[in-house]
Amino acid sequence: MYHKKRIGLFISHIYGDYQARLSTGITRKAAECGYMVDIFASNDGENLGDYGIGESSILQIPRPDNYDGFILASGTYLQTSLEEDILNLLKSEFTCPIININKKDTGYPSVVLENHFPITEIVLHLGRVHHYKRICYLGCRQESAFNQPRQQAFINGMKELALPFEDSLFSCDTDLESIKEAIDRILENTPYPEAIVCYNDQIALIVISILKARGLNVPNDIAVTGCDTLEFGQNIPPVLTSVTFPIDELGEKAVEQLSRLFHGETIEPNITVYAKPSYGTSCGCSSVHSLSEFSYSRKLDRHIASLEKNVISDMYMSANLQGVDDVDQGMNLIVQFAENLPDCRELYLCLYEGWDSVSSHIREITLTDEDEYDSDTVLLKLALKDGKRLPECTFTKHNILPDYLYDGVSTSYVYAPLFFGERCFGYLALSFKNGRPGYSFHFISWLMNVNTMLQNICDKKNLGLLVGRLEDIYTKDELTGLLNRQGFKIAYQPLIEKAVAQRLPVLILMYDLDCLKLINDTFGHAEGNFAIQVIAHALESSIEEGDVCSRQGGDEFEILAIGYTHEKALQLIDKVQKYLDNYNKLHTKDYLIQASSGFCIRVPSSPSELADMFKDADMAMYREKKNKVKQVIKKSPEK
């Protein structure tokens, strides 16, 4: 390996601003220390129905022995059950040092972001710098876990300013109508509040637009502040006063804590990184930086154009992958669509052995034997590196990727599980240029297209088995495995057409088991069925490739072949007889298995002559059966 230490990171929704900045801080600091980072990214809780059931397959990807340290980005998981499963995995399987981000009391050292106290500082700023006395708080009901400490921080600031706050606490949901209703309540009494401290920037920006629509100027009539410094709020007037989260520093601190543990140092159980107020013009401060609404508008236009391009690309990718029947065909198409992933340096698609295995239910229905798979083997099905495709190979699960792929250039990899519903296919590994995780929201639909393609291949495999089984039921005799009446008619049609077109002789050979009723009555129907199966084996082993053999029902069999002469037909009959003679000598049954036959050979001028040929062969067979001395009982069944 080319790196001194290897760190793993569990994180969800890596394309979000918080997650992307956190991952960047981790990978940047790790690169400085010479560490490698494997990022295990999921997208749990996105209400994707049954598709999302398999998110937990993220737990199968990391190999505990491969890591010197691990980081868990708690709070990024919408499904707390998945976060709990990850914690349980780390506690039961991983013995390396582990750091938790933004959650205390998990049994691991933590690095926590304090993003509520700046609300107190903003309240103090409004009171002491701008001398506002009528200040209210607009919280968010939908995010009560985060809203409660922010509201308390507001109350703390009001207490420090010795200002009343009991009637200054309001709440809303994040939709426009709910925020309008909250503003109505806030503006019910005059004089109006001088400042509104909002739970976050999203609510604050909507509040500003509502106030403007009602003829109120921000900040001259009412000041407004937010919390989380959205880019939009910093690029239009008034520049929103907000709270800046040092998220990069949060990730860097986590790596620093691991590094200290690697060196045998003692660390504090909890490290706090503090968010800071960012004062703009919406609170009444003078402008801290010049705005270029035109350049930001151009940036938004480019962003919208990029989104439109991605939507079209996703639709095109989905349409092309929809009809894929074969995994190799699918990989060839994915190579083309990998070009749509910006700044992607490496892409590796790994499939678990037996990823397309047939379900036990389908195996039972289709009478399919269960395949044996090596559960410790992974197939590197697609490997793209620096624009070049590498050969596929297999490797053991001990390694997350084959060792030869690591070249020391990529210092971080993002791993995403491949799944559909409860079926787990494997995982995808990505590295990005400059070592920065470039996992964008567009990648979610890209990944879903790949997963849907793999599921379609599995479905078509199952469907193929079901169709094959249905064809067998329709065309094959269940007792002997030979064609039945329907299958026989379907199979011989092209032979007849060929014979008529090329003036070739057609052989129709009929067989009938001798004394089946006597065998059934004397020894039971199971023995009668056994005798029928022996005749079937004798016929099947005697005919040539291309000949058509069937069981018509009961003890009647028919063979249709082309290109036979009279002598060759007799040779076929002799071959069947020798098979039966040898079998009767070797088996220990109390009865002999014998059969009567009759045939017809003719060069038909049209397919309509076939009915007469069958009649002639049938009559020949019954003449032999009538004139034949039949002795099938070897000895008395009592002996």
Secondary structure, DSSP 8 states (H G I E B T S, - for coil): --SSEEEEEEEE-TTSHHHHHHHHHHHHHHHHHTEEEEEEEE-TTS--GGGGGGGGGGGGS--GGG-SEEEEETT--S-HHHHHHHHHHHHHH--S-EEEES--SSSS-EEEEE-SHHHHHHHHHHHHTS----EEEEEEGGGHHHHHHHHHHHHHHHHHTT---TT-EEEE-SSHHHHHHHHHHHTSSSS--SEEEESSHHHHHHHHHHHHHTT--TTTT-EEE-SS--TGGGSSSS--BEEE--HHHHHHHHHHHHHHHHTT----SEEEEE-EEE--TTTT---SS---HHHHHHHHHHHHHHHHHHHHHHHHHHHHHHT--SHHHHHHHHHHHGGGSTTEEEEEEEEETTTT---HHHHHHHT-------TTEEEEEEEEETTEEE--EEEETTSSS-GGG--SS--EEEEEEEEETTEEEEEEEEEEGGG-----THHHHHHHHHHHHHHHHHHHHHHHHHHHHHHHHHHB-TTT-SB-HHHHHHHHHHHHHHHHHHT--EEEEEEEETTHHHHHHHH-HHHHHHHHHHHHHHHHHHS-TT-EEEEEETTEEEEEEES--HHHHHHHHHHHHHHHHHHHHH---SB---EEEEEEEE--SSGGGHHHHHHHHHHHHHHHHHHS----B-S-TT-
